[in-house]
Amino acid sequence: MSIMKKSLLILSFCLLLVGAARAGDGLYLAPKFGMNFSNFTGLKQSGFSPGFNVGLSGGIDFAFIGVEASAMYSRVTADLSDNTKVHSNYISVPVVARLYFLDLLYISAGPQFDFHLSSTVKVDSQKTSSPGSRKALVSGVVGCGLQFSQFGLGFTYNIGFTNVFTNMFDQFQPGTYNAKNQNMALCASWRF
């Protein structure tokens, strides 16, 4: 294929993308907030516990596809046993591709990167800082939702690929350092 044909093909593709972006909603920013329910996989007694998330997302929508990245503060809570609870704080950065149906429904999927801020472990009524949490985690996220013109409501599920704890956490709950995050979240957003 000659250089002229390649150049025309690339230019045509770029014009197609620009035209699709202009036909869709284009660029947007959206504050987001919601609830999440989390636990650790690989633990016998880990139950889902409520937490919350708040942050800002931005993206670009074309005619029926889009890409979105978010920066979210997430408070994740998990019950390790009847008397042991872990509270962890993260900055979560999901980067997802969206596929739209009927100008209203969407499905999404992509990677999520979590940066650990702090953790506390509560055993009975005694709280202590958790020195054994990893500083960075990687997970996969899938979701679905409704996107009206500005208001959006979405559900996401993510499953961790990396272990949450280092061996140092073993002092609180033996054998838990092979645990991975599992999280379900319901978020509302407002585009501008």
C-alpha positions as CSV (number, residue, x, y, z in Angstrom):
1,M,0.0,0.0,0.0
2,S,1.5,3.4,-1.0
3,I,2.1,6.2,1.4
4,M,-0.7,8.2,-0.2
5,K,-3.3,5.5,0.4
6,K,-2.1,5.0,4.0
7,S,-2.3,8.7,4.6
8,L,-5.8,8.9,3.1
9,L,-7.0,5.9,5.2
10,I,-5.6,7.5,8.4
11,L,-7.2,10.8,7.5
12,S,-10.5,9.2,6.8
13,F,-10.5,7.3,10.1
14,C,-9.7,10.5,12.0
15,L,-12.5,12.4,10.2
16,L,-14.9,9.5,11.0
17,L,-13.9,9.7,14.7
18,V,-14.3,13.5,14.8
19,G,-17.7,13.2,13.1
20,A,-18.8,10.5,15.5
21,A,-17.7,12.6,18.5
22,R,-19.7,15.6,17.2
23,A,-22.7,13.5,16.6
24,G,-22.5,12.1,20.2
25,D,-22.1,14.0,23.5
26,G,-18.4,14.7,23.1
27,L,-16.2,15.6,26.0
28,Y,-17.5,15.7,29.6
29,L,-16.6,16.0,33.2
30,A,-18.9,14.5,35.9
31,P,-18.7,14.5,39.7
32,K,-19.7,11.1,41.0
33,F,-20.7,9.7,44.4
34,G,-22.2,6.5,45.7
35,M,-22.1,3.5,47.9
36,N,-20.0,0.4,47.6
37,F,-20.2,-3.1,49.2
38,S,-16.9,-4.9,49.5
39,N,-15.2,-8.0,50.9
40,F,-12.0,-10.0,50.3
41,T,-12.0,-13.1,48.1
42,G,-10.1,-16.1,49.4
43,L,-11.3,-15.7,53.0
44,K,-13.8,-18.1,54.6
45,Q,-15.6,-15.6,56.7
46,S,-15.3,-12.3,54.7
47,G,-18.8,-10.8,54.3
48,F,-19.8,-7.8,52.2
49,S,-19.8,-4.5,54.2
50,P,-20.9,-1.0,53.1
51,G,-18.6,1.9,52.2
52,F,-18.7,5.0,50.0
53,N,-17.0,6.6,47.1
54,V,-16.8,10.2,45.7
55,G,-14.8,11.7,42.9
56,L,-14.6,13.1,39.4
57,S,-14.8,11.4,36.0
58,G,-14.1,12.6,32.6
59,G,-14.5,11.1,29.2
60,I,-15.4,11.3,25.6
61,D,-18.4,9.8,23.9
62,F,-18.7,9.0,20.2
63,A,-21.9,7.9,18.6
64,F,-22.2,4.6,20.4
65,I,-18.9,4.1,22.2
66,G,-17.0,6.1,24.8
67,V,-14.0,6.1,27.1
68,E,-14.1,7.2,30.7
69,A,-11.5,7.7,33.4
70,S,-12.2,8.6,37.0
71,A,-10.4,9.5,40.1
72,M,-12.4,8.3,43.1
73,Y,-11.8,8.4,46.9
74,S,-13.1,5.0,48.1
75,R,-13.7,3.9,51.6
76,V,-13.7,0.1,51.6
77,T,-14.8,-2.0,54.6
78,A,-14.7,-5.7,55.0
79,D,-15.5,-8.1,57.8
80,L,-12.8,-10.7,58.3
81,S,-14.6,-12.4,61.1
82,D,-17.3,-11.7,63.7
83,N,-15.0,-9.5,65.7
84,T,-12.5,-8.3,63.1
85,K,-13.2,-5.5,60.6
86,V,-10.9,-3.7,58.1
87,H,-11.4,-0.1,56.9
88,S,-9.3,0.9,53.9
89,N,-9.0,4.2,52.1
90,Y,-8.0,4.3,48.4
91,I,-7.7,6.6,45.5
92,S,-9.2,4.5,42.7
93,V,-8.6,5.2,39.0
94,P,-10.8,3.1,36.7
95,V,-10.3,3.5,33.0
96,V,-13.2,1.9,31.1
97,A,-14.6,1.6,27.6
98,R,-18.3,2.1,27.2
99,L,-20.7,0.7,24.7
100,Y,-24.1,2.4,24.4
101,F,-27.5,0.9,23.5
102,L,-30.7,2.8,22.7
103,D,-29.1,6.1,23.6
104,L,-29.7,5.3,27.3
105,L,-28.2,2.0,28.4
106,Y,-24.4,1.2,28.5
107,I,-22.1,-1.5,29.5
108,S,-18.5,-0.9,30.5
109,A,-15.2,-2.7,31.1
110,G,-11.6,-2.0,31.8
111,P,-8.8,-2.0,34.4
112,Q,-8.8,-0.2,37.7
113,F,-5.7,1.0,39.7
114,D,-6.1,1.5,43.4
115,F,-3.6,3.5,45.4
116,H,-3.7,2.8,49.2
117,L,-4.0,5.8,51.5
118,S,-4.5,4.1,54.9
119,S,-6.1,1.2,56.7
120,T,-7.3,0.4,60.2
121,V,-8.1,-2.9,61.7
122,K,-10.7,-3.2,64.4
123,V,-10.5,-6.3,66.6
124,D,-13.3,-6.3,69.1
125,S,-13.3,-2.6,70.2
126,Q,-9.5,-2.1,69.7
127,K,-8.4,-0.1,66.6
128,T,-4.9,-0.3,65.1
129,S,-3.3,1.0,61.9
130,S,-2.6,-1.8,59.4
131,P,1.0,-1.7,58.3
132,G,0.6,-4.7,56.0
133,S,-1.6,-3.3,53.1
134,R,-0.1,-3.0,49.6
135,K,0.4,0.5,48.3
136,A,-0.9,-0.2,44.8
137,L,-3.5,-2.7,43.5
138,V,-4.8,-3.7,40.1
139,S,-8.3,-5.0,39.4
140,G,-10.7,-5.5,36.6
141,V,-14.0,-3.6,36.5
142,V,-17.2,-4.3,34.6
143,G,-20.4,-2.3,34.8
144,C,-23.7,-1.2,33.3
145,G,-25.9,1.8,33.7
146,L,-28.3,4.4,32.5
147,Q,-27.0,7.7,31.0
148,F,-29.7,10.4,30.5
149,S,-28.6,13.7,29.0
150,Q,-26.7,14.9,32.1
151,F,-27.7,12.5,35.0
152,G,-26.2,9.0,35.1
153,L,-26.7,6.0,37.3
154,G,-24.3,3.2,37.2
155,F,-23.4,-0.2,38.8
156,T,-19.9,-1.6,38.8
157,Y,-18.3,-4.8,39.9
158,N,-14.6,-5.1,40.4
159,I,-12.4,-8.1,41.2
160,G,-8.9,-7.7,42.4
161,F,-5.9,-9.2,40.6
162,T,-3.3,-8.4,43.3
163,N,-3.2,-9.5,46.9
164,V,-4.4,-6.8,49.3
165,F,-2.1,-7.6,52.2
166,T,1.6,-8.3,52.7
167,N,2.8,-10.9,55.1
168,M,2.9,-8.3,57.9
169,F,-0.9,-8.5,58.1
170,D,-0.7,-12.1,59.3
171,Q,-0.3,-10.9,62.9
172,F,-4.0,-9.9,63.0
173,Q,-5.6,-12.8,61.1
174,P,-3.4,-15.7,60.1
175,G,-3.6,-16.7,56.4
176,T,-5.3,-13.6,55.2
177,Y,-2.5,-12.1,53.2
178,N,-3.7,-14.0,50.1
179,A,-6.9,-11.9,50.0
180,K,-8.1,-9.8,47.0
181,N,-10.6,-7.0,46.9
182,Q,-14.1,-7.6,45.6
183,N,-16.3,-4.6,45.3
184,M,-19.8,-3.7,44.0
185,A,-20.7,0.0,43.7
186,L,-23.7,2.0,42.8
187,C,-22.9,5.6,41.7
188,A,-24.7,8.7,40.6
189,S,-23.1,11.3,38.3
190,W,-23.9,14.7,36.8
191,R,-22.3,15.6,33.5
192,F,-21.3,19.1,32.5
